[in-house]
């Protein structure tokens, strides 16, 4: 049993070094230009060790992304009970806090992947859309109550979430996860114009401002 534990730790440690090597190399060379030799030198391992864990660099990238997004899902779920119309005082702040905490704890990974790996942003967007869909569907299960297309609403909300995350990362996390969560919750709860202190007239609300 003890030997198995040591082996598991050694495997996890080696895989960690390999992933860290990849993350550090992408900004320097771009993923397409990275070779297995680059990775093994940076991780201080031999090629046979690399191939014991991964088929090639694409397999390494895909597994790294899948594992991180799985961690994100676990972080977002947390222990909070799902929202429902029966809990009108529900706030998304705890979920948002966990989201920003997870991203902040893995800031280098998200910074590198969002900037250097095409398609990663869409993966994150789809994850956020799923969370938005589940949350709003629990709070408002009646489709007839939506004033806009539900799909449009989810896409808009998820896109706004991702834009806020990218800006937070680009500016080196100037605010705490709690502050970011509160600001995002205020915008979601009050609406875009109300959060900005703008009061639209009846005509603008009906026509969309045109």
N, C-alpha and C positions, 0 to 999 in steps of 0.2 A: 504493500500500500504506500509506504513512504517513498519507494523508488518511483512509483507511478506519479505521485504528487510532484516529486522533483522533476520528472520528465515533462509533466504538463506545464510546470513553471518555466522550464527551459524552452519548450516550444512556444509558449506565449511570449517570452522575452525575445526570442529570435524573430518571430513574426512582427513584434513591435519594432525592432530595429530595422527590418526590411521596409515596413510601411513608413517609418520616419525617414528613411533614405529616399524613398519615392517622393514624399511630400517636400523634402528639401531640394530635390533635383528639378521638379516641375517648373518652379519659377526661374531657375537658372538656365535650363536648356529647352523647356517645352516637352510635353510628354512624348511626342512623336520622335524626338531626337534622342531620347534616353535609351541606353542599351542595358542589357543585363549586367555587363561588366561595370557600368557606372553604378548600378544599384549595389552589386556585391562589394565593390571597393568602398562605397560610402557606408554600407552596413557592416563592413569588416567581416565578411563571411566568404566562403568559397561558392563556386557555381553549383556544386552538387547540393549544398545546403539550400540554396534558393530553389532549385528544382524539386527538392523534397517537399516544399511547401506550396509552390505555385507552378503552373504550366509555363507561363510567360508573363510579361509585364502587363498585358491586358487582363489576365486572370488576377493578378495582384491588384490592379486598379479596381476591377469589378468587385472583388471580395472586400476590399477596403471600404468602398462606398456602401455596399450592402450592410456591412457590419456597423458602420457609423449611422446609417439611417435606421437600422433596427434599434440602436441605442436611443436615437431620437424619439422613436415611437414609444419606447418604454418610458422615457423621461416625460413625454407629454401625457401619457396615461396616468402616471402617478397613482395616488390613493384617493383622489377626489371622486366623489359620486358624480355620475353623469347628470347634466342639467335636465330640467323638465319644467313644463308650465306650472307645475305644483310648487316650484321653488322660485318665486318671482324675485327673490333677493340674490339669485345666482349671479356670480361675477366670474368672468373668464380670467381674472388676474392671476390666480394660482397656476393655471395652465400656461399662461403667457410667461410667468416667471420661470417655470421649469424649462420652457422653450429657450429663453434667453440664457439661462444658466447652462444648459447643455451646449449651446453654441459658443458661449463665452469660454467654457472649459475646453472646447475643441476649436478654438478660434483659428489656429494656423491651418488646420485641415479645411475648414470652411472657406477661409480666405483664398487658399491655393486652389481648391476645387472650383469655387464659383468663378474665379478669374481664368484658370488655366485648363479646365476640362469641359469642353463643349457638352452640353446635355445634362450636366450635374444640376444646374439651376432648375431645369424642368423637373428633375427627380424630386428636388426639395419642394418645388411648387405643388407637385401632385400630392406629396405627403401633407402639406399644409391644407390643400383643398379637401382632402379626406377628413382632416380634423375639423375644418370649418363646416363641412357638410354634416358631420355627425352632431356637432354642437347645435347648429341652427335647426336641424331636423328634430332634435329632441325638444328644443324650446318652442318651435313653431311647426308642428306636424301637418297643419292644415295648409295645403298648397294655395287654396283660394284666398288666404289672407296676405299672400305676397303681393306687394305693389309693383314689383318688377320680376323678370324671369329669375327663378331660383338659381339656375345654372349661371346666369350672368352675375347674380349677386355673389355666389361662391367664388367665381373666377376673379371678380373685382376685389373681394375681401382677401383672398389668398395672395393675389398680386401685390396688394398694399402691404400685407405682412412681410412678404419676401423683400420688397423694396426697403422697408424699414430695417430689416435684418442686414441687408447689404450695406446700407448707409452706416449702420452701427459698426460693422466690421471695418469699413473703409476709413472711418474716423477713429479707429483704435479704441473702441468701446468707451466712449467718454462718459456714459451714464451706467448706473447699476442695472442689473436685470429687473429689479423691482420697479425702478423708475420707468424703464422702457415698457414694462408690462402695464403699468398704470396709464401711461400716455396712450398706448395702443387700445386699451380697454375704454378709455374716455372717448376716443374717436369712434370706436365700434358702437358704443352705447348711445352716444349723443348724435351721431351722424356727422358727416364731414363738414357741412356748413355751420351747424349749430356749435360744433367744437371750435370753430374759428370765430364764433360770435357774429355770424352773418345770418340775418333773418330775410329769407326770400318772401316776396309777395305771393299771393295766391296764383297770379298768372304765371310767374316763373316756376312755381312748384308744379303747376299743371302742364306747362309746355316744355319744361326742362331748360328754361332760360333763353329759348330761341324766339 
